Amino acid sequence: MTIVTDFLKAHRTAPQDLSGTDLDGPDRFFNRELSWLAFNWRVLEEATNPRVPLLERLRFLSISATNLDEFYTVRVAGLRELAQAGNLTPSHDGRTPAEQLVLINADARSLMQKQQVVWTELSRLMEETGISILNRKRLTEEDISYLEDVFLNSVFPILSPLAIDPAHPFPFIPNTGFSLALQLERKSDKTILQALLPVPHQIDRFVRLPAPDGTFRYLPLEELLLLHLDSLFPGYKMKGHCSFRVLRDSDLELEEEAEDLVREFEVALKRRRRGEVVRLKLSNGAPKALKSVIMDELEVREDEVVEIDGLLGMADLGELVLDERPDLLWHTFTPRVPERVQDYEGDMFAAIRQKDMLLHHPYETFDMVVRFLQQAARDPNVLAIKQTLYRTSRQSPIVEALCEAAEDGKSVTALVELKARFDEAANIRQSRRLERAGAHVVYGFINYKTHAKISTVVRREGDRLVTYTHYGTGNYHPITAKFYTDLSFFTCDAALGRDATKVFNYVSGYAAPERLENLSISPHTMKTTLLERIATEADHALAGKPAMIWGKVNSLVEPDIIDAFYLASQAGVKIDLVVRGICGLRPGVKGLSENIRVKSIVGRFLEHSRIVCFGDGHGLPSRKARVYISSADWMGRNLNRRVEALVEIKNPTVKAQIVSQIMAANMADQAQSWILSPDGSYHRPEMAEGARPFNCHRFFMENPSLSGRGSAGAADVPKLAHSGD
């Protein structure tokens, strides 16, 4: 454990004195929206990180653009609506919606400018490695001939060129819609025509051109369209043009008393597509007349327009992350099959019966979760399966297994959450498919999202029924499980099985569960449990006992939890938190939070697991620690307005695996870590010149001893401490 303790000591900076700051008032919180933007800056910074392979850097750039789009269509759209309604209710940090919008827009504009700078550099590096992104001026005669065929056969049939005049009203541009606006002149009489050419999203944004072996050449689709305007508007020549992209309000509003929840969601999804425009991105140098028409027709103000000198729609750059160039990607990684499952020849029930089992994804394959349900579907001794589904893949093997089980006559209950943002339509399709197979589909609450990740299988074994339960920190999604870090906990402990069954009964029958044995759930008991455990740790500190808390979540903004951490810090509790994204807690402030350290890990995998460990008077790591895994982040929505699960881990082996391996490695990470300062800025850890930073992702990929039986301990963590990135 030396590396962990040394690292924590070295980076627990001296407390900062923020004299003049109202630490009893809103200044004790960071703004949620600005904290989210800070996270997206960290994502973008990975696109500039020379330790990251080139095309993975491009992927980070694409992700930063996608993230920003979603942020505007949901969070900014909500603030905009509040501001327009004159709402003056302050956020936890004391800012009104209008005040927040000013700060958000300024920071987001800087972020978009930086994205263009990063793209310029990445495209230059790509060119040097044989991947060229061309424009019309760089095309050869052979290219033009080749593109003529591509245009006529693969693009022209789905284009809809649109004149803009009284007889042709301005068309509807959907959310994320990308279009060319054209100013054309008729050759015969110089008449000016304004027109739109929506860029079809049904085909790839980048057209691949012939290239010598080992090299790749691409032309953006909009460049192809501009190259063939004569075919689209014969008799006209181009006088000016611009491209623009629209983002619309994508938050859903539902009637509180919907008679048919599925039908209500189908209607709401259509409304989302037509939501108000919240941002218009326009290419720099647009003709004034065109810009005026676009703004008027889309009903946007000047402050909602962002003029871009460069590439619009950077989310599409993910198309250029080429599998054909493995030398520019992360090295291939194959998730491990747990040793214990191999010992039992793939029999999940036998492996779980032997003792509780924890899997750490993506290092250990998510296929074991799929196998658990597939085996249940085909096992004649299995009587019933219950399953939550928040997000899953389009062709989900989990849904396939549930359908197979239902068609085989087993009792199958699927709790499908229709309110999973941007997956609503997919979940409607999955629910109808499950119903056709004979499963009982439950949609949960109208006012609460069901976000808990639970699966139960009831199996007849001799003269008794045994409940096998899976608790997860992440979604039942085989695709995202390849790059999200999450935990899967399998058990046949009767108490944990009873707890899971009570949660399913609660969601299907609305009666809040009583006497849960090892489980706390929101919106009822989870927040109370967390506050009680934090307070108990403070009591240990005041009594002179070792007092420590290690936590790992995606977001921390719930004010009561933050205030509880502040009080614990003031009592002497040493608190170390890994908060990947939004953090409203201000760490390292004298008299407020001087014992709290917060960092964010952004790297090859998306940190997604939620874990909290309390030393319980014994410090950390310790076999006597109280250890919990959860589906919930520490946000108001998760603790107060969702159905979530917080599971206490009591199995000593599993507990040691979480504390001494997973959390210890996260705490020791330097290569992918950003330290949160008291002023809200993030910085990389300071390291000696020539030092090779510890990388927790690489550590878990390269240490098979951490897999399977869970026998490895804290002593294994330092092994790769100086192995480099």
N, C-alpha and C positions, 0 to 999 in steps of 0.2 A: 504493500500500500504506500510505499515511500513516495512514488511519483505523484499519487493523488494528493496526499497531504502537502507535499512540497509545492505542488502547483496551486492548490487553493490558498496557501499562505502567501505565495509570491504575487498572486493576483487579487488578493483582498486588499485593495488600495486603502490608503489612509482616508478616513472619513472627510468629506468635503463640508466646509462651513458655508451654508447658504444664508448668510445674514440678510435680513430684509425680506426673506421669503416667508409667506404665511404657511407654515407647515401644519397648522391645524385646519387650514382651509383648502380650497381647490388646488393650490400649488403643490400639494403632496401627491397629485396624480399627473401622469403624462396624458396628453390627448390621445384617444383611441385611434382616430383617423390618421393623425400625423405619425403615430407609432407604426401603423400599418404601412404607410409610405416609406418609413425608415427600413422596414423589413424588405420592401420591394427594391430599395436602393441596394441592400445587401445581396439580393438575388442578382441584380444587374452587375454588381461588383465581381461576382463569380465569372461573368462574361469577359472580364479583363484579367482574370487570374492566370498567370502563365503556367501554373502547375496543373491547370485543367486542360484536357485535350481540346484542340481547336473547335471541332464540331460540337463538343459538349458545351463549349463557351457560347456557340451560336444557339444551342438549345436554351441556355440560361437567358439569353437575350429575348428569345421568343416567349419564354415563360413570363419574363418581366412584363412584356407587352400584353399577354393574355390576362395576367393578374390585374394590370391597370385597367383594362377594359371592364372586367367584372366588378372591380371596385367602383368605377363610375356608374355602371348600370344598376348597381344595388345600393351601396352606401351613399355615394354622392347624390344619387337620385332621391333617396329618402331625405337627406339634409336639404336638398333644393326644394322639395315639396314643403317641408316645415318652414323654410325661410320665406317662401312665397305666400304662405298662409299667415305670416307675421308672428310665428311662434318664437318666443324669446326664452324658452326653457333652456337653462345652461346645461352643458355636459358636466361630467364629474370634475373636469378641470376648469370649469367656470366660463366656458365660451358658448355663445349663442350659435344656432345653426348658421346664421349669416356670417358671423366672425370665423367660424370653422371653414366655410366655403372659400373665403378669401385666402386663408393660409394653405388650404388643400390645393387650390388651383395654381398658386404660385409655385409650390413644391412640385406639383405634377408637371408643370411646364418645364421646370429645370430637369426633371427626370426624363422627359421626352427628348429634350435637347441632348442629354447625355446618351440616350439610346442611339441617336443618330451618329454621335461621335464614335460610339462603340461599333456600330454597324460599318462605318467607314473603315475602321481599323481591321475588323474581322474580314470584311470583303477583300481588303488588300492582302491579308495573310492567306486567305483561301485561294486567291489568284496565284500566289507564290507556290501553293501546293497542288495546283492543277484543277481548281474549281473556280470557274469564271462566271460572273453575273454580268451579262452584256446589256447594252442599250441598242437602239436602232442604228446609231452611227457606227457601231463596231461590227455590224453584220457584213459578211461577204456575199458575193453573188450566189454562191452555192447555198448559203444559209437562207437567203431570201427565197430561193426556189423551193427549198425544203419546207419553209414556213408557209408558203402558199398552199401547199397540200394539207399541212396541219390545220391551217385556218379554215379552208373550205370544207374539210371532212369532219373536224373534231370541235370546231368552235362556232363557225357561222350558223349552223342550224339552231343553236340555242340562244343566239343573241336577239335582243329586242331594242334596236335603235329608236329613240323617242324624240320627236320634235317638241319644243316648248312654245306653244302659242295658244290663243283662246280656244282653238279647236282641239288642242292636245294638252290638257291640264297636267301639271307637274305630278309625276307618278309617286306612289308610295315607295319609300326606301326603307327596307326592314332593318332591324337591329343588326349592327356590324356590317350593314350593306356598304359596298364599295362601288363607286361609279366614276365615270369620266363625264365631265361637263365640257361641251364643245361650242365654240363660236365659229360658225362656218359662213363662207361667202359663196353665193351662187356665181359660177363663172360667167354665165350669160348676161346678167344684169346687175351684178354686185349686191344683190339683196342679201341681208344678213339673216342667218338662221341660228337660233340657239337650240341645242339638242343635248340629250342625255344618252349615255351608253352604259347601262348597268353592267358591271363585271360579274359574270356568272360564278357563283360559289360552288357549282356542281363539278367544276373541273379544277385541276391544280393551278395554283397561282403562278408557278414557274414552269415554263415550257422547255423541255430538254432538247438540246440541239446535238447533231452528230459531232463526235469528238474523237481524237486518237485514243487508243487504249490507255487506261489509267488516268485519263483526264475527263473533266465534266464541264459542259457549257450550258448555261441557262439564260432564258430571256423572260422577264416578267410579262405576265399575260397582258397587262395594260399597254406595254410596248408593242406587242403583237397587234392589238386592236388599232392603235394609232398608225401602225404600218399599213393597215388595210382599210382605212377610212373611205377610199375610193369605191370599195365594194359595198360599203354600208350607206354612203351618201354620194351616189354618182352625180356628177355635175357640180360638185361643191369642192372648195379647197378650204383648208383650215387656217383661220386667222388667229386663234388662241384657244387654249384649253387649260383645264386643271383637273385634278382628281380629288375626290373627297370621300370621307368615310363617316358613317353615322353611328352613334351609340344612343340607345333608347332606354328609358326606365324599364327595368326588367323585374321589379319586385311584384309579387302577386298579391292581389287583394281578394279575399274570399268572404262570402256571406257567412255570418256566424252560425246560422241555422240552415245549413245546406241539406236539402232532402236527399240528394244523391251526390256524394262527395266526388266520385269519379267524374260525373258530368260537370260539376262545378269547376273542377280543375281543367277539364278540356276547354271550357269557355274562358277561364282565366289565362290559359296559355295563349289563346288567340289574342286576348287583350294585351298580353306582354309584348307580342310581336309589334303591336301598334302603339306602344307607350310613347310618351313625349320624348323628344330629343333632349339629351342631357349634355351631349358634347358633339361638336362637328370638327373633324380634322380635315384641313384643306391644304393642298399643296401650295407652296409659296409662289407668289407672283401671278396669282389668278387674275384674269381680266376683271375689272371692277364690276362690269355689268353682270358677268356670270356669278361672281361672289354675291352680289346684291340679290339676284334672283334666288340663289340657293338658300341664303339666309332668310329671306322673306317667306319662301315656300315651306321651309322647315321650321319656321317660327323660332329662330334662335337669336340670342343677343350677341353683341360683339364679345362680351367676356366669356361666352360659351364656345367661341371659335378658337381653334388652335391652328396656326399656320405652320406647316412643316416644310423645312428645306431638306428634303431627302425622301426616304421610303415610307409610304403609308402602309398600315396593316402589317406591322412587324410580327404579329402572332403567326403569320403564314411562313415565317422563316424556318419553322420546324420541318417544313418539307425538304429543306436542304441538308438535314442531318442524315447523311447517306450511309446506309449499311455497307455499301460497296467500298467504303474507306475506313476499315476497322483501325487503321493506324492513327486515325484522327478522333477515335472514340475511346471511352473507357474500356479497359481490357475486359474480356469476356469473364463473366462470373456466373457460376452454376450454383444455385442454392442447394444446401445439403438436405438429405433425408435423415431424420433423427435416427441415431443408432438403435434406440430401443424399438422403434417401429420395424427396423430391419431385423432385429433379433426375433421379433414375432412374425416375420414374413409378411409384413404389411398389414397385419391385423390391428386396427386402431383400438378396438375394444379391449383386446388382450393387453396392449401396451398401456392403456389408461388404467386398467384393473390393477396392473402391477404397482403403480403409484401415480400420483398427479404428475402431469407433464406440461412444461412450458416451452413454447416455440418462439424464437425471435426472428421475425420476418424482416427483410427478405433473405437473411443469411440462412435460415432454415425454411424450406419450401412451404408455400401456402397450399400446395397440392395436398398436404395432410388434412387441412380443413375440408377440402373438397372430397378427399377419400373418406373422411369420417361420415359425411352425409351420403355419399354413394354407397358405402358399405351398409349404412343404415337402411337405405332404400331397398337393397337386395337381400337383406338378412330376414329370413322368415320369423325369427324370434323378436324382431322389432315390431312394436305395436303402434307407437306414436312418435311423431317428430313435430317440434315447434321451432320456428325460425323467425328472427327479425331480418328485414331487408331494408336497408336505408339507401345504399348505392351498390349496384353490382354491374357486371359487364353485360353487353348487349346479348351475346350468346352465352348466357351464364350456365356453367356446369352445375352450379348449386341449384338454380331453378330447375334445370333438367332432372336432377336427383329428386327434388321435391315432387315434381310431376310424376316421375316414375314410381315413387313411393305411394302417391295418392291413387294412381291408376292400378297399383297392386293391392289396393284395399286398405292400406295403412291410414291411420288418422293423422292428417297433416294440417297443421295450422301455420299459416304464413302471415306475419305482421308486416305489411308493406306500407312504408311511409311515403305518402304521395307528396309531402311537402319538402322533399329533398331537393334543394334549389338546383335548377338546370337539369335535373334527372326526373322531373315530374312525368314527362311524356313516356320515358322508358319504363318507369315504374307502373304506369297505367297499363302498358302493354304486358308487362310481366304478371301483373295481378290478374288480367283477363285470361292469360295462358294458364295460370295456376287454377283458376276457377273452372276452366274447361276440363282440366285433368281431375277435378274432384276435390281439390284442396279447399279448406275453409280459409278464406282471405279476410283479414281484419285490417282496417285502416287506422285504428287508433283514435286519437283525440283531434278535434278540430282546432283547439287552442294550443295544444302541445305537439311538438314534434317528438316522435319516438326515435331516439338516437342510440339507445343501448344496443350492444352487439352480443346477442345471446342466442344459443342454439341448444335444444335439449332432445335427447333420444331416449325413449323408454323401451327397455328390452326385458323380455322374460328370461330369467335365468333360474332354472329349477322351479321351486315353488314360490319365487318372489320376483318382484319387478325392480329393476335397477335403472336409475336415471343417470345417463352420461350427459355431461354439460360442457359446453364450450363458452367461455367468456373471452371477448376480444377487445382490443383498444382501437381497432380499425374496421373498415367496412368489409363486407363479404364480397370482395371485388378481386378476382384473380389477376387482373391486369395491373391495377395500381399497387397490389401487394408485391409486385416485382421491384418497386422502387420506393415504397413507403416503409419506414421502420415501424413495426407494430408488434404486439405481443398476443399470443394465443395461449390460453390456459385451459387445459382439458382436465376434467376430474369426474370421478363417479362418487364423490363424497355426497352422502344422502342430504346433509344440511344445505349444501350449495345447490343441489338439485331441487330441493323444496323451495329455496329462495327464488330460483329461476322460474319455477312453475307459478309462484305467486305473482311475479312480474307480468307474465303472460296473461294470467287471470285478471290482473289490474287493467291492462290495456284493453282486453276484450270485454270486461264487465264493469269497468269504471270504479270498482270498490278498492280503495287504497289498501295495500297489503299491510298486515300487522305481524309483529313478532318475526321480522326478518332476522336470520341467525348470523350470517356472515356478509351481508350485503346492505349497502345504503343506496337509496335511489333518490334522484331528483324527480319532481320538485318537492319531495317530502322530507327526506332525512339526510341527504348527501351534504348539503351545506352545513347543517348542524354538526355532522360527524367531523367534517374538516375543521370547523371552528373549535370544536371540543379538543381535537387532537393537537391543534396549534397551541391552545391555551394550556393543555397539560404539559407540553414541552416547555412553555414559559415557566410553569410551576417548578419543573425540574431544575431549570436554570436558577431560579430564585432560591431553591433549596441547596444550591451548590453542586448539583449533579451535572454530568456531561449532558448537554442539550443541543441537538442538531436536527435540521430538517433538510432533506434533499428532495427537490421536486422537478418534474419534467412535464411540461404541457406545451400546447401550441400557442395559447393565448392566456393572458392574465389581466383582467380588467375589473373583476367584481370588487366593488369598493369595500365590502365587509371583510372579504378575504385579505385584501391588501392591508386594511387597518389592523387586522389580527396579526399579520406578519410584522407590521411596524411595532406593535406592542410586544411581540415575542422578541424582536431584535433588541428593544430597549431593556427587556428582562435579561438579555445575555445569550439568547439562542443564536447559534451560528446557522445561517440559512443560505443554502446554495441552490439556485434555480436555473434550469435550462428552459428558456422560453423562446421557442423558435421565432414566433411572429410578433403579435401585438403584446406590449407590456405597458400597463398603466402604473406600475410600481416604480418609485424613484429610489434606487439603491444607494448605499454608501453615503448617506447624509448624516452629519453629526447631530446627535440627539433625536434622530428619527429612525434611521435605517442603517446605521453604521456597521451592523453585523450581517447585512444582506448583500449577497453578490448575485448578479444576474448575467447570464450569457446566452447567446443564440448560436445554434449550430446550423450552418447552411453548407451543404456539400453534395456529394454524389447522390445520396438518398435523401428523401424528404422525411425529416424527423416528425413522427406522428403519434408515437405512443405516449400515453399519459400515466405517469408513475409518481407516487409520493411515498417517502420513507421517513419515519420518525424514530429518532434514536431511543426515545422512551427512557431516558435516564442513563443510557449506556453509550451514547455517541454513535457515530457511523464511520465505517460499516460495522454492524454488530449482528450476531445471530438472534439477539433479543429485540431487534428493531421491529416496529409495526410497519408493515409494507402493504400498499394498496396499488391496484391497477384500475384504470377507469376508461370509460368511453367519453368522459366529459372534460372540456377545458374549464378554466376558472373564469367564466364569463357569466353575466346575468342571465343570458338566454339559456345556458346549459344548466345552471343551478336552480333557476326559478321557472323556466318556461319549456323545459324538455323532460322527457323520460330518459334518464341516464342511469348507469350502474357504476358503483364504486365497490370493488371486491377486495376484501382483506385476504391476503395470502398468508396461510398459516403453515403450510408444508415447509419444513426447514430447508430442504434441498432447493425448492423453487424460490424460497425467500432469499437464500444465499446467492442463487443465480441472478436474481434481480439486483440485489444491493451490491454484491461484491464483484460482479462482472459487468452488467449492463450499465448501472448507474455510475459505478466507479470509472468505467471507460469514458462515459459521457463527461464526467467531471474532469478527467485528465486530458480530454481532447484540446489540442491547440491549433492544429492545421486548419480546421474548419470553423473555429470559434470566433465570435465577436463579443467583446465585453461591453456591457451597458454602463455608461458613466452617469453620475448624478445629474448632469445637465441634459441628458437625453440622447447624447451622441453615442455612437458605437465605435470601438476601435479593436484592431487585432491585438492579441496578447503580445507583450514584449518578450523577445527571445534573444539570446546571445547570438552574435554573428557566427554563422556556420552551423547553428543548431538545426537539427532535423525534427520538426514538430510531430508530436503524436497525433495520429489520425484514427479516431475510433471506428470509422467505417472500414478502413483497411484492416484494422485490428480484428474485427469480427469476421471479415471475409477470409483472412489468412489463418485463423485459429480454429480448426475443426475440433479441438479439445473442448471448446465451449458448447458443442452441440450435443443433443441427444440426452444422455443420462444426467446432465447437469452437475457433473462432479468437479468441474474446474472451479477454482476459487479466486479470491482477490489477488493472490500472488501471481496469477497469470497476467494481470493487467499490464505490468511494466515490461513484459517481454518485448513488445514492439515499440517501446517508448522512444527509442532513438533509431527506428528503422527507416524513418523518412516518410515522405508523403506518397 
